[in-house]
Amino acid sequence: MHRVLERQIRKLGIGSDPPTAEQWTRLLERIDHAYTAADQDRYTLERALDLSSAEMRKRFSELRDAQGQLVLASRKAGMADVATSVLHNVGNVLNSVNVSANIVAQTVRTSARAGLGKGLALLNGQPSPGKFLDEDPRGQKLIPYLTAVDKALGDERDTMLRETESLAKNIEHIKSIVSQQLAAARGATRDAKIVEPVNVCELFDDAVSVLSGSLVSPQKVTFVYDSEAIVIGTDRHKVFQIVTNLLANARDAIAARPGPGLVTLRARRVSDERIAIEIEDDGVGIAEDTLARVFSHGFTTKNDGHGFGLHSSACAAGELGGSLGARSNGLGCGATFTLLLPSGRPATKTTDPRAPAARSAESSP
């Protein structure tokens, strides 16, 4: 402010001589005017600051509301993703559950137990069962008949035990899918996994069993194992989920063209620390410009697809410390998906006889 005062003094012509009364009056007027202007400027500035602060508070409130809406929308989107993932992965398994349940129900409906009851009723209706068995032509046929019934009941028991075991495995896998997705939705670490010894050939068998029940008439697919017999330490349910999704894609790729198809399942050692699982099909193939996007969330080439299966499989592979890749020579040339996984421990050989096996599957008429 003293510089302003100096300028005003110079403008009034006040020098080394004492100022006159008129000069003092004019000087005071100018000083008063300067202070008044300064007060006005300060008031204007304070008002502008108040308005700016109010505007900033308003904008901050709007931003906070928008952030809350974004968080809510993100949660809803996350819930939708969780629901989509559960429906997709559980849907693959439910086909096999339905097939096993139908087999058990059909076995019970057509059980040979009725024949056993008829034979026992015939025997109990005889006044002399021993003589009836030795001399009566009907009695002489009863023992072979009951023997055949006993064998049929044994076969029924084996069938129901096999299908019940399949049901138990698939239900356990469904529970694992749901619990994993719920854990992800709640923000639990996705790195947490149960590591157990996994026989890759057994896992192939279970996955093929699941997909065999989802073939649509008159589709026919042959599944061939070209695999080393390997046991690794990993999360069985996640690997099963990935392999099942890849087999479902292979099934769909074959269904998109006429005629039967071939799916080859391979497992081989890449090193002492890693193995490779390959699913190769002779289906419609993948175009070069599509190949780079097959693992993108929401990308699909199917009319009724949602683009979640391969994306979730790639994410699951990453959670296991591995990766998922794809290759194809183009449309009409089939495709191969490769899952690289850490062995969890040095991969070991088993004596599992299914390594060179092949299985043909076709839809029920």
C-alpha positions, 0 to 999 in steps of 0.5 A: 500500500505504501507504493500506492501512497508514493504514486499519489504523492508524486501525482499531487506534485508534493516534493520536499516542501511541506504540502499545502492544505489543498494538497493534503485534502486532495491526498486524503481524498485519493487515499480514501478513494483507494482504500474504498476501492480496495475494500470493494475489490476485497468484498468482490473477491470474498464474494467470488470465493464464497460462490466458488466454494459453494459451487465446489461443494455442490459439484463435490456433492454431485460427484459423491452421488455419481460415485455412489451410483457408479459403485451401485451400478458396478455391484449390480454389474458384478452380480450379473457377471457372477450370475452369468458365470454360475449359470454358464458353468453350472449349466454344463454340469446339469446336463450330466446330472440330468442324464444320470438321474434319468438313468437311475430312474429308468433302472428303478422303473424297469428293475428285475426285482419284479421277476424275483418276486414272481419267482418267489411267489411261484415257489411259495405257492407250492405245497412241496417246494423241493419236489416242485424244483426237482420234478416240475418242468416249471420248477426246473426252469426256476433256478436258472431264471432266478440266477439270471434275475440275480445277475440282472440285479447285480448289473442294476446295482453297478449302474446305479452305483456308477451314476450315483457316483457321477451325481455326487461328483457333479453336485460337488462341482456345482457347489464349488462353482457357486462357492467360488463365485460367491467368494469373488462377489464378496471380495474374498481373494481369488487366489485361495484354492484347494490343492489336491492330487489330480489325475488328468486322465480321470478328469478327462473322463469326468469332463467327457461324461458331462459333455456327452449328455449335452449332445443334441440329436443327431450330433455325434462326437468322438473323444480321443485321449492322446495323453500321458498319464499325469498327476499334478497338484492343483485345484481340481474344480477350477481345472475341471471347469476350464476343460468342460468349457473348452469341450463345450466350445468344441462341441458347439464348433462341431455342431455348426457344421454337418457330419460327425466330429472328433475332439482330441484331449491331450496332456503332456509335460512341458517341463518338470514344473509345467504341463500342457492340456490341449483340447483340439476339435475339427469344427468350424475353426476361428477366423484370424481377426477373431482369434485375438478376441476370443478371451475378451469379456462379452465377445462371442460369435454364437447367436445365443452366446454371452461371451463369458465361458472362455473369458472366465476360463482364462481368468481361472487359468490365471488364478491357477498360475497358468494361462490359456491360449488358442490357435486355428488355421482359419475358418473350416480348419478346426481349433486347438485350445492350450491350458498351461498349468504349474504342476504344483509338484513334479508331474508323476506318471500313473499306471492309468490305462485310459491314456490311449483310450477313445470314446465315441459319444452321440445324442440319444434319439 
